[in-house]
Amino acid sequence: MAGKGTKATAAKSADKDKGKKAGGPVSRSSRAAPQKSAPKKDVYQLFAEKVRDNKQLESRWAIMQETRVEYFRGKDFNTFIKNHPEVREILGPDKDLEVEDIVNTLLTKNLVIRCDRVMKTVRPGKKKLSSWPAHLEIHNEQVFTENDGFFAWMFLKRRTLWQTILSFVWPLFALAVCLFPVYPYQCKIVVLYSCAGALFFIVSILLLRAAIFGILWVLLGKRVWFFPNINAEETTFRELVRFWPEKDEGERPKWTSRLFYALVALLVILLLRHHAPDEAARARYQKKVSNIIDDVLEWSPKLAISGMIEKHTGANITEESNYTSRAASSHVPPPSTKGKASEAGPDMDVDGDTEANLDETQDNEYADDTRSNEA
């Protein structure tokens, strides 16, 4: 009986302990776990990143307050949202909002900013304002509008894989450029011809572009740029590879101005041809340039060090030969290096030889020459 009572008491105490553990206070780790969870990203931030990464929304790059920004037009954004309703799903409960309300929310969260064109008047020779201005400024009213409304993204775009790789490659490229003088000869040749070819290609494109524009402008009065302007700071890579020209939005120039510029171009060509260097001058320039290039290509640290050693050794040999010739002509023992020039008399030179000894030596040499001639 005593054993049964002891077992019942132990079972009751075990049940009590289980109940305390089940209904007892939560541990610190379990309470701290939900507090340490990362905060959720704003849905409008996710929406803006999704829309910006989508290539269906047409955008351009421009300069705003000395900063390159990517911007889009209000009417293009409205069309994009209508054609891609699945993008709205990111907004969750706000997916049914109007386009105007969505953009106004983006404006309040500083994800986009409304801009305005800097040049608000039509340029001379143009029929209308540019559809995509290259220079922008901040608009006074930060509200959405489709009529000539421009909106620039205000957050940094996520880095792509190739951008991350380039960020590590550029320092290595700069280091490689600095180490060009110590390259082997074959590597120098490859780098030289590659850079020369790239430079020749760029200059050829610019000249061909200008020639086509000038000929078509003079003959037809059309402004046609077959290649993008690689010198423009707002040009993107996608625009660089575009070959076909954009539509000419300017009015046709007068025939008098076209004739005037044609005569000016012809005069410049004749002047350059008249003052062009002749064959001899071109040969000299070519030889000079080739010598400079050869010096750069053939330079190496070993040659530089050996040249410095040879120069130092040659200078010592020259000094010794000069000293020996002077000592032999004067027939006097070499002066002590301990003597100073300040201890010499008024008729002594720096080397310690007197003017009298030099004169006597010259007379003796002249007499010996005279005897040999008479004999």
QUIHUKA-V707724 format. One record per residue. PHI is phi in radians with two decimals (none if undefined). D_FIRST is the distance of its C-alpha to the first C-alpha in Angstrom with 2 decimals. Layout:
PHI/D_FIRST + PHI/D_FIRST
//
This chain:
none/0.00 + -1.09/3.77 + -1.16/5.34 + -1.16/5.15 + -1.16/6.34 + -1.15/8.66 + -1.12/10.00 + -1.15/10.78 + -1.13/12.49 + -1.14/14.42 + -1.18/15.58 + -1.13/16.86 + -1.12/18.69 + -1.17/20.22 + -1.12/21.47 + -1.11/23.00 + -1.12/24.75 + -1.12/26.18 + -1.13/27.46 + -1.13/29.12 + -1.18/30.78 + -1.25/31.99 + -1.77/33.34 + -1.31/34.22 + -1.17/37.84 + -1.32/40.03 + -1.20/40.98 + -1.14/44.54 + -1.14/45.50 + -1.21/44.60 + -1.32/46.58 + -1.40/49.53 + -1.07/49.81 + -1.19/51.61 + -1.28/53.82 + -1.48/55.14 + -1.15/56.24 + -1.15/60.03 + -1.18/61.95 + -1.25/63.40 + -1.33/67.13 + -1.05/69.38 + -1.16/70.16 + -1.26/73.82 + -1.16/73.92 + -1.10/72.59 + -1.10/75.06 + -1.12/77.97 + -1.15/77.11 + -1.12/76.82 + -1.18/80.16 + -1.18/81.93 + -1.31/80.82 + -1.36/82.08 + -1.34/85.58 + -1.27/86.52 + -1.48/87.08 + -1.24/90.53 + -2.53/90.81 + -2.42/93.28 + -1.92/93.47 + -2.57/95.61 + -1.84/96.30 + -2.29/94.92 + 0.95/95.56 + 1.07/96.22 + -2.33/92.94 + -1.38/92.53 + -2.27/90.34 + -1.77/89.39 + -2.37/90.15 + -2.38/90.29 + -1.70/92.16 + -1.11/90.67 + -1.20/92.11 + -1.21/90.72 + -1.15/87.24 + -1.09/87.44 + -1.14/88.54 + -1.12/85.80 + -1.15/83.00 + -1.20/84.45 + -1.46/84.72 + -2.25/81.25 + -1.18/78.82 + -1.17/75.85 + -1.19/76.31 + -1.13/75.28 + -1.08/71.73 + -1.17/71.03 + -1.29/71.53 + 1.17/68.58 + -1.15/68.93 + -1.67/72.53 + -1.24/73.73 + -1.62/75.67 + -1.21/77.74 + -1.26/81.50 + -1.06/83.14 + -1.08/84.71 + -1.18/81.36 + -1.11/79.83 + -1.18/82.70 + -1.10/82.71 + -1.16/79.03 + -1.08/79.91 + -1.18/82.66 + -1.19/80.38 + -1.54/77.92 + 1.04/80.87 + -1.50/80.29 + -2.35/83.90 + -2.47/86.99 + -1.41/90.04 + -2.15/93.29 + -2.42/96.95 + -1.19/99.89 + -1.32/102.06 + -1.52/105.34 + -1.71/105.61 + -2.03/109.22 + -1.25/110.67 + -1.24/112.23 + -1.06/115.89 + 1.58/116.39 + -1.86/113.06 + -1.56/112.67 + -2.63/109.16 + -1.23/106.30 + -1.18/104.14 + -1.22/101.07 + -2.24/99.06 + -1.16/100.36 + -1.57/99.97 + -2.30/99.62 + -2.20/97.30 + -2.48/96.49 + -1.25/93.69 + -1.40/94.34 + -1.26/94.32 + -1.79/92.30 + -1.64/88.92 + -2.34/88.42 + -1.37/88.43 + -2.67/91.69 + -1.54/93.00 + -1.42/96.65 + 0.97/97.50 + -1.75/94.06 + -2.08/92.88 + -2.32/89.34 + -1.85/88.34 + -1.26/84.87 + -1.93/83.58 + -2.00/80.62 + -1.32/80.76 + -1.31/80.49 + -1.08/77.76 + -1.26/79.02 + -1.50/79.49 + -1.13/78.92 + -1.22/82.61 + -1.18/83.04 + -1.13/80.29 + -1.14/81.96 + -1.12/85.35 + -1.11/83.99 + -1.56/83.30 + -1.36/86.50 + -1.03/88.95 + -1.05/88.41 + -1.15/88.82 + -1.14/91.98 + -1.09/93.40 + -1.13/92.69 + -1.14/94.40 + -1.13/97.46 + -1.17/97.71 + -1.60/97.56 + -1.01/100.34 + -1.07/102.97 + -1.71/100.92 + -1.18/100.38 + -1.12/101.99 + -1.08/105.34 + -1.14/104.05 + -1.13/101.32 + -1.10/103.91 + -1.10/106.11 + -1.10/103.28 + -1.13/102.31 + -1.09/105.95 + -1.24/106.84 + -1.18/103.62 + -1.14/104.22 + -1.12/107.91 + -1.14/107.10 + -1.12/104.60 + -1.14/107.13 + -1.12/109.91 + -1.14/107.74 + -1.14/106.95 + -1.13/110.58 + -1.12/111.79 + -1.10/109.49 + -1.11/110.69 + -1.17/114.34 + -1.13/113.98 + -1.08/112.16 + -1.16/114.89 + -1.15/117.66 + -1.13/116.26 + -1.09/115.78 + -1.12/119.29 + -1.15/121.03 + -1.20/119.29 + -1.22/119.75 + -1.27/123.48 + -1.41/124.23 + -1.90/121.91 + 1.27/120.78 + -1.88/117.09 + -1.66/114.40 + -2.16/112.42 + -1.93/109.95 + -1.35/108.81 + -2.16/106.42 + -1.20/104.03 + -1.38/105.02 + -1.28/103.03 + -1.52/104.18 + -1.28/102.52 + -1.34/99.40 + -1.64/97.70 + -1.33/98.04 + -1.68/94.82 + -1.15/94.45 + -1.12/94.31 + -1.37/97.69 + -1.18/99.11 + -1.51/98.74 + -1.39/100.34 + -1.71/103.84 + -1.24/105.20 + -1.28/106.71 + -1.40/105.60 + -1.22/107.72 + -1.29/110.68 + -1.75/110.25 + -1.64/113.48 + -1.42/116.91 + -1.22/119.64 + -1.26/121.72 + -1.27/125.47 + -1.23/127.81 + -1.18/129.62 + -1.16/126.51 + -1.13/125.66 + -1.15/129.21 + -1.10/129.14 + -1.18/125.92 + -1.15/127.21 + -1.15/130.37 + -1.10/128.35 + -1.10/126.15 + -1.11/129.26 + -1.13/130.89 + -1.12/127.84 + -1.13/127.78 + -1.15/131.50 + -1.14/131.12 + -1.13/128.25 + -1.23/130.30 + -1.22/133.37 + -1.68/131.57 + -1.21/129.43 + -1.17/129.73 + -1.40/132.02 + -1.13/131.11 + -1.13/131.75 + -1.15/129.55 + -1.11/126.76 + -1.13/127.06 + -1.12/126.78 + -1.09/123.72 + -1.14/122.09 + -1.15/122.80 + -1.13/121.46 + -1.15/118.25 + -1.13/117.80 + -1.14/118.30 + -1.12/115.64 + -1.13/113.20 + -1.12/113.99 + -1.09/113.37 + -1.22/109.96 + -1.26/108.99 + -1.52/110.26 + -1.27/108.76 + -2.64/105.93 + -1.05/104.39 + -1.12/105.88 + -1.13/109.36 + -1.14/109.00 + -1.19/107.96 + -1.13/110.67 + -1.12/113.24 + -1.14/112.36 + -1.16/112.70 + -1.09/116.03 + -1.13/117.32 + -1.16/116.44 + -1.16/117.98 + -1.09/121.09 + -1.17/121.63 + -1.15/121.49 + -1.12/123.93 + -1.11/126.32 + -1.11/126.27 + -1.16/126.97 + -1.16/129.82 + -1.13/131.42 + -1.17/131.18 + -1.15/132.70 + -1.14/135.61 + -1.18/136.40 + -1.19/136.29 + -1.21/138.53 + -1.24/141.09 + -1.52/141.33 + 0.97/141.50 + -2.16/139.55 + -1.16/136.29 + -1.11/133.18 + -1.21/132.44 + -1.30/129.59 + -1.28/126.51 + -1.34/126.22 + -1.24/129.28 + -1.99/128.96 + -1.15/131.18 + -1.27/131.76 + -1.44/133.48 + -1.25/136.09 + -1.36/139.56 + -1.14/141.09 + -1.81/142.53 + -1.86/139.34 + -1.66/136.99 + -1.14/133.21 + -1.43/133.34 + 1.59/135.58 + -1.52/138.71 + -1.41/141.91 + -1.14/144.15 + -1.16/147.04 + -1.11/145.26 + -1.12/144.44 + -1.12/148.06 + -1.13/149.35 + -1.12/146.98 + -1.11/148.09 + -1.15/151.76 + -1.10/151.22 + -1.11/149.50 + -1.14/152.32 + -1.17/154.93 + -1.11/153.21 + -1.11/153.08 + -1.16/156.80 + -1.09/157.80 + -1.15/155.83 + -1.23/157.51 + -1.20/160.99 + -1.21/160.35
//
